[in-house]
Amino acid sequence: MITGISQRVTARDEQIETTRVGIYLQDQISFTENLILLGGLRYDNVDQDLNISGLAFGNIDQSQNPDAFTPRIGLVYQPIPTVSLYTSYSQSFTPGTETSAEGDFLEPEEGEGFEVGIKAEIIPNQLIATLAYFDITRQNVASPDPDFPGLNNVFVATGEQNSQGIEFDLTGEILPGWRAIASYAYIDAEVTEDEVIPIGNDLVGIPEHSASLWTTYTLQTGNLEGLGFGIGFNFVGERPGDLDNSFQLDDYFLTNAAIFYERENLRLAVNFKNIFDVDFIQGTPFSRLRNIEVGEPFTVIGSVSVQF
């Protein structure tokens, strides 16, 4: 009965011992100077022992020993030296430590994904841009059990989740001393098969739109050579707070900065985080009432490092 299950899971202590052995084989074949094939095969064997105590009806001891082969293959083609076209396909196998309301192991998470993209050197050997499309499907993904919103250690396995979208990255040196790292992602992530979670619900904590920029400039000559300044921005869009999509976490935009000095093996730095003291939710909650991680307010961090 539901009341019996609720009583069993209100307070319990779990101890899980996991031993994982993995063997990975990989080979790279160059068909021509500008066409390369990368192939790999991984074997995983996992041995897990579980003990749950503090249950109304006694203790639970059980074990599982799943294993799997997972392949990976990739292809890279360079029409010209500064441009690479690539595609890849891989599978994954990840036994977890999460347990159900009855104290059983969840089925190991499995997945597959493919990606196609282009990487180009905007400034040869200095500034690189990457644009990629990806599609990732996962089965048996552990998620908090919606029937027990007050408990952190009770999970269900969603039947299937899919994430697809595009990513753009730009990194490198634009001019001598001026470096930048920029990224943007659009992700459509939803439940595609399940018997508990409504199909089509968006996945927890994944925004459709996110972007970041961090850029620094370091003086290259003069008495102040090695003195640098940095500024950055981070945007995270609105995202679901739970698998039921009963509430949304607001988007946020953060501004960060830094002042640093580098000379030989010495580095001094002062970092300023969340300069405008924006209130935001950083961590993903399991519900409106628990595990809501509030983002850091305006923070100043100083550091000194010496390399020997």
Residue frames relative to the residue before (quaternion, step in Angstrom):
aa qw qx qy qz dx dy dz
M 1.0000 0.0000 0.0000 0.0000 0.00 0.00 0.00
I 0.6244 -0.5523 0.3931 0.3880 3.55 -1.17 0.52
T 0.6436 0.5238 -0.3411 0.4416 3.59 0.93 -0.79
G 0.6367 0.5289 -0.3284 0.4550 3.58 1.05 -0.70
I 0.6503 0.5024 -0.3135 0.4758 3.57 0.97 -0.85
S 0.6419 0.5347 -0.3288 0.4403 3.57 0.91 -0.87
Q 0.6548 0.5071 -0.3100 0.4668 3.56 0.99 -0.84
R 0.6631 0.5308 -0.3160 0.4227 3.57 0.96 -0.82
V 0.7868 0.3783 -0.1891 0.4495 3.59 0.91 -0.83
T 0.4403 0.7128 -0.4689 0.2795 3.62 1.17 -0.03
A 0.7959 -0.0171 0.0077 0.6052 3.63 1.06 -0.59
R 0.2547 0.7590 -0.5670 0.1937 3.57 -0.59 1.10
D 0.2932 -0.7406 0.5851 0.1523 3.50 -1.18 0.67
E 0.1246 -0.8130 0.5678 0.0317 3.57 -0.74 1.10
Q 0.0360 -0.7601 0.6486 0.0188 3.53 -1.07 0.83
I 0.0052 -0.8047 0.5908 -0.0577 3.56 -0.65 1.18
E 0.1268 -0.7715 0.6213 0.0530 3.54 -0.88 1.02
T 0.0634 -0.8219 0.5656 -0.0238 3.56 -0.66 1.14
T 0.0414 -0.7603 0.6481 0.0128 3.55 -0.97 0.95
R 0.0169 -0.8184 0.5731 -0.0395 3.57 -0.65 1.13
V 0.0827 -0.7770 0.6239 0.0154 3.54 -0.92 1.00
G 0.0128 -0.8155 0.5780 -0.0256 3.54 -0.80 1.02
I 0.1078 -0.7648 0.6333 0.0496 3.55 -1.06 0.81
Y 0.0411 -0.8239 0.5642 -0.0346 3.55 -0.72 1.10
L 0.0937 -0.7805 0.6178 0.0180 3.55 -0.87 1.06
Q 0.0320 0.8084 -0.5842 0.0645 3.57 -0.90 0.92
D 0.0137 -0.7886 0.6147 -0.0078 3.53 -1.11 0.73
Q 0.1914 -0.7655 0.6064 0.0978 3.54 -1.17 0.69
I 0.0898 -0.7997 0.5936 0.0039 3.53 -0.84 1.06
S 0.1881 -0.7667 0.6061 0.0973 3.56 -0.87 1.00
F 0.2584 -0.7776 0.5560 0.1397 3.58 -0.41 1.22
T 0.7501 -0.0346 0.0318 0.6597 3.54 1.13 -0.84
E 0.7186 -0.4255 0.3077 0.4560 3.58 -1.26 -0.04
N 0.7900 0.2956 -0.1560 0.5140 3.59 1.08 -0.59
L 0.6888 0.3956 -0.2938 0.5317 3.63 1.21 0.38
I 0.0270 0.8216 -0.5604 0.1012 3.57 -0.46 1.30
L 0.1676 -0.7672 0.6147 0.0739 3.55 -1.03 0.92
L 0.0863 -0.7807 0.6183 0.0279 3.56 -0.93 0.96
G 0.0214 0.8123 -0.5805 0.0520 3.58 -0.72 1.07
G 0.0311 0.8071 -0.5881 0.0412 3.55 -1.06 0.73
L 0.1105 -0.7651 0.6309 0.0658 3.54 -1.28 0.49
R 0.0985 -0.8020 0.5888 0.0183 3.57 -0.84 1.03
Y 0.1384 -0.7553 0.6348 0.0861 3.54 -1.13 0.80
D 0.0637 -0.7917 0.6075 0.0052 3.58 -0.88 1.01
N 0.0382 -0.7555 0.6538 0.0160 3.51 -1.11 0.84
V 0.0673 -0.8210 0.5664 -0.0260 3.57 -0.65 1.15
D 0.1014 -0.7733 0.6251 0.0312 3.55 -0.95 0.97
Q 0.0185 0.8180 -0.5712 0.0653 3.59 -0.59 1.17
D 0.1067 -0.7634 0.6356 0.0435 3.55 -1.05 0.91
L 0.1194 -0.8149 0.5672 0.0008 3.55 -0.83 1.08
N 0.0053 0.7557 -0.6549 -0.0052 3.53 -1.11 0.84
I 0.0563 -0.7773 0.6266 0.0015 3.55 -0.84 1.05
S 0.0308 -0.7928 0.6086 -0.0111 3.57 -0.80 1.03
G 0.6786 0.4914 -0.3636 0.4073 3.52 -1.31 0.28
L 0.4813 0.6574 -0.4408 0.3766 3.56 1.25 0.37
A 0.6156 -0.5868 0.3829 0.3606 3.55 -1.12 0.68
F 0.7604 0.3716 -0.1995 0.4939 3.60 1.05 -0.72
G 0.7341 -0.3758 0.2376 0.5132 3.61 1.22 0.16
N 0.6515 -0.5153 0.3953 0.3922 3.55 -1.32 -0.30
I 0.2644 -0.7272 0.6091 0.1738 3.54 -1.35 0.40
D 0.0022 -0.7579 0.6524 -0.0068 3.56 -1.00 0.93
Q 0.2068 0.7671 -0.5870 0.1553 3.55 -0.76 1.01
S 0.1739 -0.7739 0.6013 0.0964 3.54 -1.30 0.29
Q 0.0691 -0.7662 0.6338 0.0805 3.54 -1.33 0.29
N 0.1492 -0.7958 0.5856 0.0391 3.53 -1.19 0.67
P 0.0748 0.8285 -0.5502 0.0729 3.63 0.52 1.15
D 0.0139 -0.7775 0.6279 0.0308 3.55 -1.25 0.46
A 0.0057 0.8070 -0.5896 0.0318 3.57 -1.21 0.41
F 0.3183 -0.6766 0.6260 0.2213 3.52 -1.38 0.46
T 0.0212 -0.8001 0.5995 -0.0045 3.61 -0.89 0.88
P 0.2465 -0.7984 0.5343 0.1277 3.61 -0.68 1.06
R 0.0862 -0.7547 0.6455 0.0798 3.52 -1.37 0.28
I 0.0540 0.7950 -0.6013 0.0588 3.56 -0.95 0.87
G 0.0113 0.8058 -0.5911 0.0336 3.54 -1.03 0.80
L 0.1466 -0.7811 0.6045 0.0547 3.55 -1.18 0.64
V 0.0670 -0.7920 0.6068 -0.0009 3.57 -0.89 1.01
Y 0.0276 -0.7865 0.6169 -0.0127 3.55 -0.93 0.98
Q 0.1403 -0.7902 0.5946 0.0489 3.58 -0.84 1.03
P 0.2315 -0.7873 0.5535 0.1421 3.63 -0.24 1.20
I 0.7539 0.0303 -0.0353 0.6554 3.55 1.22 -0.65
P 0.6862 -0.5325 0.2882 0.4032 3.62 -1.10 0.54
T 0.7388 0.4306 -0.2370 0.4611 3.63 1.03 -0.66
V 0.7177 0.3750 -0.2371 0.5367 3.61 1.27 0.03
S 0.0463 -0.7850 0.6178 0.0032 3.56 -0.95 0.97
L 0.1643 -0.7400 0.6456 0.0927 3.53 -1.02 0.94
Y 0.0282 0.8306 -0.5532 0.0570 3.58 -0.77 0.93
T 0.0362 -0.7552 0.6529 0.0449 3.51 -1.35 0.40
S 0.0205 -0.8054 0.5922 -0.0119 3.56 -1.11 0.62
Y 0.0967 -0.7578 0.6428 0.0571 3.54 -1.29 0.53
S 0.0906 0.7991 -0.5891 0.0786 3.58 -0.95 0.84
Q 0.2511 -0.7218 0.6211 0.1737 3.51 -1.36 0.38
S 0.1813 -0.7864 0.5835 0.0903 3.57 -1.20 0.53
F 0.0998 -0.7663 0.6343 0.0238 3.53 -1.28 0.59
T 0.1110 0.8217 -0.5399 0.1451 3.59 -0.43 1.23
P 0.1650 -0.7658 0.6157 0.0853 3.61 -0.22 1.22
G 0.2325 -0.8011 0.5404 0.1103 3.59 -0.86 0.95
T 0.5025 -0.6356 0.4937 0.3158 3.53 -1.35 -0.08
E 0.4723 0.6868 -0.4412 0.3327 3.60 1.25 0.04
T 0.1681 -0.7835 0.5935 0.0748 3.57 -1.17 0.70
S 0.5280 -0.6415 0.4693 0.2990 3.54 -1.26 0.53
A 0.7191 -0.4154 0.3243 0.4530 3.57 -1.31 -0.02
E 0.6836 0.4732 -0.2788 0.4807 3.58 1.15 -0.64
G 0.5569 -0.6296 0.3835 0.3826 3.59 1.27 -0.07
D 0.5058 0.6473 -0.4265 0.3785 3.60 1.22 0.34
F 0.5531 -0.5621 0.4921 0.3689 3.54 -1.25 0.49
L 0.4050 -0.6538 0.5703 0.2887 3.54 -1.18 0.55
E 0.6036 -0.5397 0.4307 0.3985 3.56 -1.20 0.43
P 0.5713 -0.5978 0.4186 0.3755 3.65 -1.00 0.69
E 0.4665 -0.6628 0.5087 0.2904 3.54 -1.06 0.78
E 0.0550 -0.7823 0.6204 0.0087 3.56 -0.98 0.91
G 0.0353 0.8202 -0.5696 0.0404 3.53 -1.10 0.56
E 0.0954 -0.7569 0.6396 0.0948 3.49 -1.38 0.16
G 0.0330 0.8149 -0.5771 0.0414 3.53 -1.10 0.61
F 0.1111 -0.7713 0.6191 0.0974 3.51 -1.24 0.43
E 0.1171 -0.7843 0.6085 0.0288 3.52 -1.23 0.57
V 0.0474 -0.7555 0.6522 0.0402 3.54 -1.14 0.73
G 0.1433 0.8195 -0.5421 0.1181 3.55 -0.94 0.76
I 0.2936 -0.7136 0.6045 0.1976 3.48 -1.41 0.00
K 0.1051 -0.7698 0.6284 0.0377 3.55 -1.03 0.90
A 0.0001 -0.8206 0.5686 -0.0571 3.56 -0.73 1.07
E 0.3521 -0.6989 0.5813 0.2228 3.56 -1.10 0.74
I 0.2811 -0.7758 0.5440 0.1522 3.57 -0.28 1.27
I 0.7326 0.0792 -0.0576 0.6735 3.53 1.13 -0.83
P 0.4673 -0.7189 0.4180 0.3001 3.64 -0.35 1.16
N 0.8602 0.0521 -0.1040 0.4965 3.53 -0.95 1.10
Q 0.7014 0.4432 -0.2786 0.4838 3.61 1.21 0.27
L 0.8265 0.0774 0.0201 0.5572 3.59 0.61 -1.14
I 0.0606 -0.8237 0.5624 -0.0394 3.56 -0.58 1.24
A 0.1193 -0.7777 0.6154 0.0480 3.57 -1.00 0.91
T 0.0732 -0.7889 0.6099 0.0175 3.56 -1.06 0.84
L 0.0376 -0.7678 0.6396 0.0026 3.55 -0.99 0.93
A 0.0504 0.8274 -0.5514 0.0938 3.58 -0.66 1.09
Y 0.2092 -0.7133 0.6518 0.1507 3.51 -1.33 0.56
F 0.0388 -0.8119 0.5824 -0.0092 3.58 -0.90 0.92
D 0.0679 -0.7606 0.6447 0.0356 3.53 -1.28 0.52
I 0.0189 0.8167 -0.5702 0.0871 3.57 -0.47 1.25
T 0.0692 -0.7857 0.6146 0.0111 3.57 -0.88 1.00
R 0.0437 -0.7988 0.5999 -0.0074 3.57 -0.90 0.98
Q 0.1913 -0.7624 0.6083 0.1104 3.53 -1.10 0.78
N 0.8322 0.2049 -0.1685 0.4870 3.55 -1.28 0.55
V 0.2302 0.7804 -0.5426 0.2088 3.57 0.86 0.95
A 0.4092 -0.7261 0.4993 0.2367 3.58 -0.75 1.07
S 0.0573 0.7778 -0.6209 0.0785 3.55 -0.89 1.03
P 0.6148 -0.5534 0.3951 0.3995 3.61 -1.09 0.60
D 0.4847 -0.6726 0.4806 0.2860 3.56 -0.93 0.92
P 0.3709 -0.7594 0.4828 0.2296 3.64 -0.51 1.10
D 0.6046 0.5618 -0.3627 0.4328 3.62 1.21 -0.32
F 0.7576 0.2631 -0.1618 0.5751 3.60 1.27 -0.28
P 0.0448 -0.8684 0.4935 0.0159 3.60 0.58 1.16
G 0.6777 0.5095 -0.3034 0.4348 3.61 1.15 -0.31
L 0.6840 0.4873 -0.2694 0.4713 3.59 1.26 -0.06
N 0.3722 -0.7621 0.4983 0.1801 3.55 -0.98 0.94
N 0.7627 0.3926 -0.1922 0.4767 3.59 1.15 -0.48
V 0.5797 0.5306 -0.3963 0.4746 3.58 1.12 0.65
F 0.0104 -0.8380 0.5406 -0.0736 3.57 -0.58 1.21
V 0.1852 -0.7041 0.6624 0.1768 3.48 -1.44 0.22
A 0.3847 -0.6943 0.5535 0.2521 3.57 -1.24 0.43
T 0.3147 -0.7361 0.5653 0.1991 3.57 -0.61 1.10
G 0.5953 -0.6283 0.3709 0.3366 3.55 -0.98 0.85
E 0.7833 -0.1935 0.1605 0.5685 3.57 0.78 -1.00
Q 0.0882 -0.7717 0.6289 0.0359 3.53 -1.09 0.84
N 0.1120 -0.7941 0.5954 0.0483 3.55 -1.07 0.75
S 0.0461 -0.7687 0.6378 0.0135 3.55 -1.03 0.88
Q 0.1175 0.7819 -0.6061 0.0862 3.55 -0.86 0.95
G 0.2588 0.7718 -0.5489 0.1899 3.53 -1.08 0.64
I 0.4767 -0.6413 0.5144 0.3113 3.51 -1.31 -0.37
E 0.1217 -0.7666 0.6262 0.0737 3.55 -1.23 0.58
F 0.0788 -0.7719 0.6296 0.0386 3.53 -1.10 0.79
D 0.0103 -0.7957 0.6048 -0.0302 3.57 -0.89 0.98
L 0.0398 -0.7645 0.6433 0.0103 3.52 -1.13 0.77
T 0.1351 0.8073 -0.5589 0.1330 3.58 -0.64 1.06
G 0.5378 0.6298 -0.4581 0.3227 3.54 -1.13 0.66
E 0.6161 -0.5394 0.4409 0.3676 3.53 -1.36 -0.34
I 0.3035 -0.7758 0.5306 0.1564 3.55 -0.62 1.19
L 0.7589 -0.0315 0.0569 0.6480 3.54 1.01 -0.98
P 0.6765 -0.4713 0.3275 0.4615 3.63 -1.11 0.32
G 0.8205 0.1899 -0.1781 0.5090 3.55 -0.66 1.15
W 0.6985 0.4228 -0.2663 0.5123 3.59 1.21 -0.36
R 0.0138 0.8087 -0.5834 0.0737 3.56 -0.46 1.28
A 0.0496 -0.8048 0.5914 -0.0001 3.57 -1.15 0.62
I 0.0749 -0.7365 0.6696 0.0600 3.51 -1.30 0.62
A 0.0670 0.8023 -0.5862 0.0905 3.58 -0.62 1.14
S 0.0308 0.8032 -0.5941 0.0327 3.57 -1.07 0.67
Y 0.0389 -0.7602 0.6480 0.0278 3.52 -1.29 0.54
A 0.0188 -0.8002 0.5994 -0.0008 3.56 -1.05 0.76
Y 0.1007 -0.7298 0.6720 0.0752 3.51 -1.18 0.78
I 0.0091 0.8177 -0.5716 0.0679 3.57 -0.64 1.14
D 0.1300 -0.7444 0.6520 0.0622 3.53 -0.97 0.97
A 0.0822 0.8212 -0.5504 0.1262 3.59 -0.20 1.29
E 0.1550 0.8063 -0.5487 0.1571 3.57 -0.69 1.10
V 0.5412 -0.5655 0.5060 0.3623 3.51 -1.38 0.25
T 0.1580 -0.8266 0.5370 0.0582 3.59 -0.69 1.08
E 0.7835 0.0497 -0.0540 0.6171 3.61 1.24 -0.38
D 0.3177 0.7381 -0.5600 0.2015 3.58 -0.92 0.86
E 0.3621 -0.7231 0.5470 0.2166 3.55 -1.28 0.46
V 0.7099 0.4022 -0.2466 0.5229 3.60 1.30 -0.17
I 0.7480 0.3460 -0.1870 0.5346 3.58 0.82 -1.06
P 0.5079 -0.6530 0.4555 0.3287 3.64 -0.86 0.86
I 0.4705 -0.6715 0.5001 0.2786 3.57 -0.91 0.97
G 0.7411 0.3619 -0.2923 0.4842 3.56 -0.89 0.95
N 0.5041 0.6396 -0.4375 0.3813 3.60 1.22 -0.17
D 0.4763 -0.6718 0.4909 0.2843 3.56 -1.04 0.80
L 0.5268 -0.6514 0.4536 0.3041 3.56 -1.15 0.66
V 0.6118 -0.6035 0.3883 0.3327 3.52 -1.16 0.76
G 0.8840 0.1477 -0.0937 0.4335 3.54 -1.08 0.84
I 0.6113 0.5436 -0.3645 0.4448 3.63 1.20 0.14
P 0.2425 -0.7881 0.5473 0.1433 3.62 -0.47 1.14
E 0.5438 -0.5891 0.4740 0.3640 3.55 -1.18 0.48
H 0.8078 0.1532 -0.0487 0.5672 3.56 0.93 -0.90
S 0.1340 0.7561 -0.6346 0.0873 3.55 -1.03 0.85
A 0.0247 0.8002 -0.5968 0.0531 3.56 -1.10 0.70
S 0.0244 -0.7910 0.6113 0.0098 3.55 -1.18 0.54
L 0.0475 -0.7673 0.6392 0.0215 3.53 -1.28 0.54
W 0.0615 0.7602 -0.6455 0.0409 3.55 -1.00 0.88
T 0.0502 0.8091 -0.5796 0.0826 3.55 -0.67 1.12
T 0.0801 -0.7997 0.5948 0.0138 3.57 -1.02 0.83
Y 0.1091 -0.7587 0.6348 0.0973 3.52 -1.26 0.47
T 0.1164 -0.7918 0.5993 0.0200 3.55 -0.88 1.06
L 0.4580 -0.6817 0.4985 0.2774 3.57 -0.83 1.01
Q 0.3137 -0.8069 0.4853 0.1222 3.53 -0.81 1.08
T 0.7979 0.1661 -0.0735 0.5748 3.60 1.16 -0.50
G 0.6835 0.5163 -0.3531 0.3763 3.55 -1.35 0.05
N 0.7422 -0.4141 0.2978 0.4347 3.53 -1.36 -0.05
L 0.7218 0.4127 -0.2351 0.5034 3.59 1.15 -0.57
E 0.2511 0.7817 -0.5317 0.2076 3.58 1.18 0.41
G 0.7479 0.3485 -0.2801 0.4907 3.58 -0.85 1.02
L 0.5707 0.5593 -0.3860 0.4610 3.57 1.30 -0.18
G 0.0003 0.8330 -0.5511 0.0489 3.56 -0.81 1.01
F 0.2048 -0.7535 0.6156 0.1065 3.49 -1.32 0.48
G 0.0569 -0.8079 0.5863 0.0165 3.56 -1.05 0.72
I 0.0130 -0.7714 0.6359 0.0199 3.54 -1.20 0.57
G 0.0064 0.8209 -0.5697 0.0405 3.55 -1.03 0.77
F 0.2021 -0.7593 0.6100 0.1020 3.51 -1.29 0.49
N 0.0692 -0.7901 0.6088 0.0175 3.55 -1.10 0.72
F 0.0367 -0.8006 0.5979 -0.0126 3.58 -0.67 1.12
V 0.0156 -0.7659 0.6427 -0.0120 3.55 -0.97 0.96
G 0.3656 -0.7721 0.4846 0.1881 3.55 -0.66 1.12
E 0.7163 -0.4081 0.3478 0.4465 3.50 -1.38 0.04
R 0.0408 0.8042 -0.5907 0.0524 3.60 -1.00 0.81
P 0.6059 -0.5920 0.3892 0.3619 3.59 -1.15 0.64
G 0.3853 -0.7294 0.5226 0.2153 3.55 -1.13 0.72
D 0.7949 0.0478 -0.0482 0.6029 3.59 1.23 -0.33
L 0.6583 -0.5328 0.3599 0.3916 3.56 -1.29 0.31
D 0.6103 0.5345 -0.3601 0.4607 3.59 1.18 -0.35
N 0.3136 -0.7705 0.4852 0.2693 3.56 1.33 -0.28
S 0.2830 0.7936 -0.4886 0.2269 3.55 1.09 0.77
F 0.7958 0.0319 -0.0444 0.6031 3.59 1.23 -0.30
Q 0.3358 -0.7381 0.5604 0.1684 3.53 -1.28 0.52
L 0.3461 -0.6810 0.6002 0.2372 3.54 -1.22 0.63
D 0.4935 -0.6955 0.4387 0.2834 3.57 -0.81 1.03
D 0.5241 -0.5967 0.4942 0.3537 3.55 -1.24 0.43
Y 0.0799 -0.7948 0.5975 0.0693 3.58 -1.25 0.27
F 0.1925 -0.7548 0.6219 0.0804 3.51 -1.29 0.60
L 0.0802 -0.8214 0.5646 -0.0068 3.58 -0.59 1.18
T 0.1836 -0.7550 0.6202 0.1078 3.53 -1.19 0.67
N 0.0428 -0.7966 0.6027 -0.0205 3.57 -0.83 1.04
A 0.0633 -0.7945 0.6032 0.0307 3.57 -1.21 0.44
A 0.0935 -0.7911 0.6023 0.0514 3.55 -1.30 0.26
I 0.1158 -0.7211 0.6747 0.1064 3.51 -1.34 0.50
F 0.0693 0.8186 -0.5640 0.0835 3.59 -0.77 0.97
Y 0.1653 -0.7596 0.6209 0.1008 3.51 -1.32 0.38
E 0.0392 -0.8030 0.5941 -0.0262 3.55 -0.79 1.06
R 0.1660 0.7628 -0.6124 0.1249 3.54 -0.86 0.96
E 0.8244 -0.0770 -0.0221 0.5603 3.54 -0.61 1.24
N 0.8128 -0.2427 0.1732 0.5005 3.63 -0.62 -1.07
L 0.5978 0.5685 -0.3506 0.4432 3.61 1.28 0.24
R 0.0210 0.7798 -0.6256 0.0104 3.54 -1.07 0.81
L 0.0736 -0.7621 0.6431 0.0128 3.55 -0.91 1.07
A 0.0618 0.8180 -0.5679 0.0681 3.58 -0.90 0.84
V 0.0896 -0.7324 0.6705 0.0771 3.52 -1.29 0.61
N 0.1209 -0.8032 0.5828 0.0247 3.56 -0.67 1.15
F 0.1730 -0.7654 0.6156 0.0731 3.53 -1.04 0.91
K 0.0932 -0.8173 0.5684 0.0133 3.58 -0.49 1.21
N 0.8445 0.0652 -0.0756 0.5262 3.55 -1.09 0.82
I 0.0725 -0.8685 0.4897 0.0246 3.56 0.80 1.11
F 0.7585 0.3758 -0.2067 0.4907 3.59 0.93 -0.82
D 0.4453 -0.7439 0.4202 0.2679 3.57 1.29 0.45
V 0.1388 0.8193 -0.5356 0.1506 3.57 0.88 1.05
D 0.3440 -0.7038 0.5806 0.2219 3.58 -1.01 0.81
F 0.1902 0.7869 -0.5657 0.1568 3.59 -0.73 1.03
I 0.4118 -0.6640 0.5677 0.2594 3.53 -1.35 0.41
Q 0.2067 -0.8088 0.5425 0.0937 3.57 -0.59 1.15
G 0.7607 0.3554 -0.1999 0.5050 3.58 0.72 -1.05
T 0.4664 -0.6720 0.5065 0.2727 3.53 -1.24 0.51
P 0.3098 -0.7709 0.5230 0.1903 3.62 -0.62 1.02
F 0.4836 -0.6082 0.5266 0.3450 3.55 -1.33 0.21
S 0.7802 -0.0280 0.0236 0.6244 3.56 1.19 -0.48
R 0.7030 -0.4355 0.3303 0.4549 3.58 -1.27 -0.05
L 0.7439 0.4662 -0.2059 0.4323 3.56 1.13 -0.68
R 0.8208 0.2033 -0.0903 0.5261 3.62 1.07 -0.36
N 0.8448 0.2080 -0.1746 0.4610 3.51 -1.34 0.56
I 0.3656 0.6859 -0.5374 0.3274 3.58 0.99 0.80
E 0.1684 -0.8098 0.5594 0.0548 3.57 -0.53 1.23
V 0.2680 -0.7805 0.5491 0.1318 3.55 -0.43 1.27
G 0.4876 -0.6846 0.4644 0.2791 3.58 -0.96 0.88
E 0.6150 -0.5711 0.4002 0.3681 3.56 -1.21 0.53
P 0.4214 -0.6725 0.5379 0.2844 3.61 -1.04 0.73
F 0.7525 -0.3069 0.2687 0.5171 3.58 -1.27 -0.30
T 0.0179 0.8147 -0.5715 0.0964 3.55 -0.67 1.19
V 0.1558 -0.7611 0.6236 0.0866 3.55 -1.09 0.81
I 0.0402 -0.8034 0.5933 -0.0301 3.58 -0.78 1.08
G 0.1262 -0.7879 0.5997 0.0607 3.55 -0.81 1.01
S 0.0192 -0.8104 0.5853 -0.0168 3.58 -1.04 0.72
V 0.1108 -0.7507 0.6485 0.0607 3.51 -1.27 0.63
S 0.0468 0.8019 -0.5937 0.0484 3.59 -0.83 0.93
V 0.0989 -0.7735 0.6256 0.0232 3.51 -1.12 0.84
Q 0.2105 -0.7762 0.5835 0.1126 3.57 -0.83 0.98
F 0.2112 -0.7812 0.5796 0.0956 3.55 -0.94 0.96
